[in-house]
């Protein structure tokens, strides 16, 4: 498997190869399960022509462009990301886009917008990396208009499963892969967070995200990166497990899957 040392999501610009992260994001956006849950998130925002929409953690801007085709020429979609490198790629991919969009560098803890600036806010796979969930959600709530909508999309890494002939061994490896994620079960906690923040009309949905390509799963889960810096990588059982995964890849039967939760809520 390729080395994945460049996947440092809390500080992408200081990663070994942030350009490869951008390329990886492009690969994810082409997966059918990603297309399905992302489409559901747009639908839940109830986007209308002329609205102002914010996409937090916008990455390479694919969602910004898709949503802007709904807001049209009289509206605008703003994409915010903490990585300057990723935003540069987003701007390149959006050159001459026919609808109003904008990309801004910033952090979810200190959004550079006035109170009640947006009709809807979408936050995709950001909360899993955060240290202070309450502060982040309060800051997002601040910039949403009254009766505006927030849509949160997060995986629950506790549900991660990788098909294997030795499930006990695989569970040991998946536990190791996910233990360093700050909020690995955040997906199933989103509804409670929104209730605590006094949002109304809360709805929750779940989708199964499947990885059938070991190379993409390696990047998404950080298999090479995380195991290469731990003694587990030198163990016989890991080498046997990795050999099985590579055989499954060659035979076209590799499969890893995790649950993705989407929560829609409305500001009072």
C-alpha positions as CSV (number, residue, x, y, z in Angstrom):
1,X,0.0,0.0,0.0
2,X,1.1,3.6,-0.6
3,X,2.5,5.5,2.4
4,X,-0.2,7.9,3.8
5,X,1.9,10.1,6.0
6,X,0.5,13.2,4.4
7,X,-3.0,12.9,5.9
8,X,-2.9,15.3,8.8
9,X,-6.4,16.7,8.8
10,X,-5.9,19.1,11.7
11,X,-3.1,20.9,9.8
12,X,-3.3,20.1,6.1
13,X,-0.9,22.8,4.9
14,X,1.9,21.4,7.1
15,X,1.4,17.9,5.9
16,X,4.0,16.1,3.8
17,X,2.0,16.3,0.6
18,X,-1.1,18.5,0.8
19,X,-1.5,18.3,-3.0
20,X,-2.1,14.6,-2.7
21,X,-4.7,15.2,0.0
22,X,-6.6,17.4,-2.6
23,X,-6.3,14.5,-5.1
24,X,-7.6,12.1,-2.5
25,X,-10.6,14.3,-1.9
26,X,-11.4,14.3,-5.6
27,X,-11.3,10.5,-5.5
28,X,-13.8,10.4,-2.6
29,X,-16.2,12.7,-4.3
30,X,-16.5,10.2,-7.1
31,X,-17.6,7.3,-4.9
32,X,-21.3,6.5,-5.3
33,X,-22.0,6.4,-1.5
34,X,-20.4,9.8,-1.1
35,X,-22.5,11.2,-3.9
36,X,-25.6,9.8,-2.3
37,X,-25.1,11.2,1.2
38,X,-23.9,14.5,-0.1
39,X,-27.0,14.8,-2.3
40,X,-29.2,14.1,0.8
41,X,-27.4,16.9,2.7
42,X,-28.2,19.4,-0.1
43,X,-31.8,18.3,0.0
44,X,-32.1,18.7,3.7
45,X,-30.8,22.3,3.5
46,X,-33.9,23.1,1.4
47,X,-31.8,25.4,-0.8
48,X,-33.6,27.9,-2.8
49,X,-32.7,30.3,-5.5
50,X,-31.3,33.6,-4.1
51,X,-30.1,32.1,-0.8
52,X,-26.8,32.6,1.0
53,X,-25.3,29.2,1.9
54,X,-22.0,28.4,3.8
55,X,-20.1,25.1,3.4
56,X,-17.7,24.6,6.3
57,X,-14.8,22.3,5.6
58,X,-15.4,22.8,1.9
59,X,-12.3,21.0,0.7
60,X,-11.9,21.3,-3.1
61,X,-15.2,22.9,-3.5
62,X,-17.3,20.2,-5.2
63,X,-20.2,20.7,-2.8
64,X,-20.0,24.5,-3.1
65,X,-20.4,24.3,-6.9
66,X,-23.3,21.8,-6.7
67,X,-25.2,23.9,-4.2
68,X,-24.6,27.1,-6.2
69,X,-26.4,25.5,-9.2
70,X,-29.5,25.7,-6.9
71,X,-28.9,29.1,-5.4
72,X,-28.4,30.4,-8.9
73,X,-27.1,33.8,-10.1
74,X,-29.1,35.7,-7.4
75,X,-27.7,33.7,-4.5
76,X,-24.2,32.7,-3.3
77,X,-22.4,29.8,-1.8
78,X,-19.3,30.4,0.3
79,X,-16.8,27.7,1.0
80,X,-14.7,27.9,4.1
81,X,-11.6,25.7,4.9
82,X,-8.6,25.9,7.2
83,X,-6.2,24.8,4.4
84,X,-4.9,27.5,2.0
85,X,-3.5,24.8,-0.3
86,X,-6.8,23.0,-0.6
87,X,-8.6,26.3,-1.2
88,X,-6.1,27.1,-4.0
89,X,-7.1,23.8,-5.6
90,X,-10.8,24.6,-5.1
91,X,-10.3,27.9,-6.9
92,X,-8.5,26.2,-9.8
93,X,-11.3,23.7,-10.2
94,X,-13.9,26.4,-10.1
95,X,-12.4,28.8,-12.6
96,X,-15.1,30.4,-14.7
97,X,-17.9,28.8,-12.7
98,X,-21.2,30.4,-13.9
99,X,-22.7,30.9,-10.4
100,X,-21.6,33.2,-7.6
101,X,-19.2,31.3,-5.2
102,X,-16.4,32.3,-2.9
103,X,-13.7,30.5,-1.0
104,X,-12.4,31.8,2.3
105,X,-9.7,30.6,4.6
106,X,-10.8,30.3,8.2
107,X,-11.7,28.2,11.2
108,X,-15.0,27.0,12.5
109,X,-14.2,28.4,16.0
110,X,-14.0,32.0,14.6
111,X,-16.1,32.3,11.5
112,X,-15.4,35.6,9.7
113,X,-19.0,36.5,9.2
114,X,-21.6,38.8,10.9
115,X,-24.5,37.4,12.9
116,X,-27.3,35.9,10.8
117,X,-25.4,36.0,7.5
118,X,-26.6,32.7,6.0
119,X,-29.9,30.9,5.2
120,X,-28.2,27.6,5.6
121,X,-24.9,26.1,6.7
122,X,-23.5,22.7,5.8
123,X,-20.6,21.1,7.9
124,X,-19.2,17.9,6.4
125,X,-16.7,15.7,8.3
126,X,-15.3,18.5,10.4
127,X,-16.6,17.8,13.9
128,X,-14.7,14.5,14.2
129,X,-11.5,16.4,14.3
130,X,-12.5,19.2,16.8
131,X,-11.5,19.6,20.4
132,X,-14.5,21.8,21.5
133,X,-17.7,20.7,19.9
134,X,-20.0,23.1,21.8
135,X,-18.0,26.2,20.9
136,X,-17.9,25.2,17.2
137,X,-21.7,24.5,17.1
138,X,-22.5,27.8,18.9
139,X,-20.3,29.7,16.4
140,X,-22.1,28.1,13.5
141,X,-25.5,28.9,15.1
142,X,-24.5,32.6,15.4
143,X,-24.1,33.1,11.7
144,X,-27.4,31.4,10.7
145,X,-30.5,33.4,10.1
146,X,-33.6,32.8,12.3
147,X,-35.3,29.7,11.1
148,X,-32.2,28.9,9.0
149,X,-31.0,25.3,8.6
150,X,-27.8,23.5,9.6
151,X,-26.8,20.2,8.2
152,X,-24.1,18.2,9.9
153,X,-22.5,15.1,8.2
154,X,-20.2,12.9,10.3
155,X,-19.1,9.2,10.4
156,X,-19.3,7.0,13.5
157,X,-15.9,5.3,13.4
158,X,-17.1,2.8,16.1
159,X,-19.1,1.2,13.3
160,X,-16.0,0.6,11.1
161,X,-15.8,-2.9,9.7
162,X,-13.4,-4.5,7.3
163,X,-14.3,-7.9,5.8
164,X,-11.7,-10.5,6.8
165,X,-11.4,-14.3,7.5
166,X,-10.1,-13.3,10.9
167,X,-12.5,-10.8,12.4
168,X,-10.9,-10.9,15.9
169,X,-7.6,-9.8,14.4
170,X,-9.3,-7.2,12.2
171,X,-11.2,-5.7,15.1
172,X,-7.9,-5.2,17.0
173,X,-6.5,-3.4,13.9
174,X,-9.7,-1.2,13.4
175,X,-9.7,-0.3,17.1
176,X,-6.1,0.9,16.7
177,X,-6.9,2.8,13.5
178,X,-9.7,4.8,15.1
179,X,-8.5,5.3,18.7
180,X,-6.6,8.5,17.8
181,X,-9.6,10.2,16.2
182,X,-10.7,12.9,18.7
183,X,-14.4,12.3,18.3
184,X,-14.7,8.9,16.7
185,X,-18.3,8.3,17.6
186,X,-19.4,11.8,16.7
187,X,-21.9,10.7,14.0
188,X,-24.2,9.1,16.5
189,X,-23.9,12.1,18.9
190,X,-24.9,14.8,16.4
191,X,-28.6,14.8,17.3
192,X,-27.9,15.2,21.0
193,X,-25.5,18.1,20.3
194,X,-28.2,19.9,18.3
195,X,-30.7,19.3,21.1
196,X,-28.3,20.7,23.6
197,X,-27.7,23.8,21.4
198,X,-31.5,24.4,21.4
199,X,-32.1,23.8,17.7
200,X,-35.5,22.7,16.6
201,X,-37.1,20.4,14.1
202,X,-34.1,18.0,14.3
203,X,-34.0,15.0,11.9
204,X,-31.4,12.3,11.7
205,X,-30.4,9.9,8.9
206,X,-27.7,7.3,8.4
207,X,-25.9,5.9,5.3
208,X,-23.4,3.1,4.8
209,X,-20.2,4.3,3.2
210,X,-18.4,1.4,1.4
211,X,-14.7,1.3,0.3
212,X,-14.1,-1.4,-2.2
213,X,-10.6,-0.2,-3.2
214,X,-7.8,-0.9,-0.7
215,X,-5.8,2.1,-1.9
216,X,-8.6,4.6,-1.1
217,X,-9.4,2.8,2.2
218,X,-5.7,3.1,3.1
219,X,-5.9,6.9,2.7
220,X,-9.3,7.3,4.3
221,X,-8.4,5.2,7.4
222,X,-4.7,6.0,7.5
223,X,-3.7,2.3,7.6
224,X,-0.1,2.8,6.4
225,X,0.5,6.0,8.2
226,X,-0.8,4.9,11.6
227,X,0.6,1.4,11.6
228,X,4.0,2.4,10.3
229,X,4.8,4.4,13.5
230,X,3.6,1.6,15.8
231,X,5.2,-1.7,16.8
232,X,2.1,-3.4,15.5
233,X,3.4,-3.0,12.0
234,X,6.3,-5.4,12.7
235,X,4.1,-8.1,14.1
236,X,3.4,-11.3,12.3
237,X,-0.3,-11.1,12.6
238,X,-0.4,-7.6,11.0
239,X,1.7,-8.8,8.1
240,X,-0.7,-11.8,7.7
241,X,-3.7,-9.4,7.8
242,X,-2.2,-7.0,5.3
243,X,-1.4,-9.9,3.0
244,X,-5.1,-11.0,3.2
245,X,-6.2,-7.5,2.4
246,X,-4.0,-7.3,-0.7
247,X,-5.2,-10.7,-1.9
248,X,-8.8,-9.5,-1.4
249,X,-7.9,-6.4,-3.5
250,X,-6.5,-8.5,-6.3
251,X,-9.6,-10.7,-6.3
252,X,-11.9,-7.7,-6.2
253,X,-13.6,-8.6,-2.9
254,X,-12.0,-6.1,-0.6
255,X,-14.7,-4.3,1.5
256,X,-14.6,-1.8,4.4
257,X,-17.6,0.1,5.5
258,X,-18.6,2.7,8.1
259,X,-21.9,4.5,9.0
260,X,-22.3,8.1,8.0
261,X,-24.8,10.2,10.0
262,X,-26.6,13.3,8.7
263,X,-28.5,15.6,11.1
264,X,-30.6,18.5,9.9
265,X,-31.7,21.1,12.5
266,X,-33.3,24.5,12.4
267,X,-32.4,27.6,14.4
268,X,-35.1,29.0,16.7
